[in-house]
Amino acid sequence: MEKLQSLLAGIIPSRLLYQAVLSGVRKKEPDGIQKVTVKPVELKGQFFYQFSYYYEKKVLHDNLTVEETEQKLQELFSEVFKQGMIHTAEADYQVLISKKFKVTILKKPASIKQVELTHNRKKNYLLEEGTPIPFLVELGVMNPEGKVLAKKYDKFRQINRFLEMIRDIVPHLNKDRKLTILDFGCGKSYLTFAMYHYLREVEGLDFQVVGLDLKEDVICHCNELVEKLQYKDLRFLVGDIAKYTEVDHVDMVVTLHACDTATDAALEKAVRWGADVILSVPCCQHEMFTQVENEVLDPMLKHGIIKERFSALATDSVRATLLELMGYRTQILEFIDLEHTPKNLLIRAVKGKQTNVDQIAESYLEFKRFLQVTPYLEKALEDKLEPILAGMKK
């Protein structure tokens, strides 16, 4: 085994190892180890080799230092495996070990030209860290040098996730005229400012944005920030979307975390305005919780927390379906990781022709009959939905 020890001593301490795959178990056991892979990683600025141990039904990981890696590989080759492929910066080495522990090492040209440290990959965000962005600095997400503050990193990721969704809908917006975008329930407006920055600075669109919220102090702060940043065509008003009548047409409606049926009120207005794009992150869906009833589902619905979650999912499914009946192509997407917020679903609706309206209508009516519910949004859009649903009710 001296030949193998010499090889490992030459490549491990020098960090030349790009990848290793150990296979050919000497003695197979039920649910025993099948292979091991090794690759370099960087964790919190320190260099390690990550060992992945593959079993029939699981994979276990262990991160070892350079010194520990050399010792562990010698141990695995001596006691467990009889062959391996070692990829380095200079060459590939195929290791073959006989029953009598005679070692054969075949040297081949390097097949991996470079390696990226897995845990050190930089996420390609639309708003990059390291470049100061005025609104993020003012909102306390970045410092003046462009570094994202640790306690605000989740917010930074949320902003970029939202902008990815904005980027995807840009092709569906009319570029031949000045656009109107309405953001209801804008709150502190992290995402409103991010949307404005992206559409103006990156996409170069001509538009105006109106942010609506019921909290006067929040709106006052947002308008002060607009003035400080000198953002043209961005303003914030105290108001309820259901009562907002300043414009006759809106191209995009954004409603994030509007509580309960306030989301439905925003969706109704968006439909009546003929908005080309709707982005909605619902919140606190209570309405159907008090309505839903079904004996078949009693094993679920008798538990309050399960009923609450089921009702929320059913509510958003109904909203997406009703938007489809109104001529929108809809998707329900993950807005941000569930570990950061339970309110992590976003309804994205883009105006477009539907070819299977009757099928959607029939499915919707069967669904609401099954749950014994009458959704708020259906009642709000009754004049538009009645001609579509009337034939299905017979």
Secondary structure, DSSP 8 states (H G I E B T S, - for coil): -HHHHHHHHHHTTTT-EEEEEEEEESS--TT---EEEEEEEEETTEEEEEEEEE-SS-EEEEEE-HHHHHHHHHHHHHHTEEEEEEEESSEEEEEEE-TT--EEEEEEE-S------GGG-----SS-TTS--HHHHHTTSB-TTS-B-GGGHHHHHHHHHHHHHHHHHGGGS--SS-EEEEEET-TT-HHHHHHHHIIIIIS---EEEEEEES-HHHHHHHHHHHHHHT-TTEEEEE--GGG--S-S--SEEEEEEEETHHHHHHHHHHHHHT-SEEEEEEE---GGGGT---STTHHHHTSHHHHHHHHHHHHHHHHHHHHHHTTEEEEEEE-S-TTT-S--EEEEEEE---S-HHHHHHHHHHHHHHHT---HHHHHTHHHHHHHHHHHH-
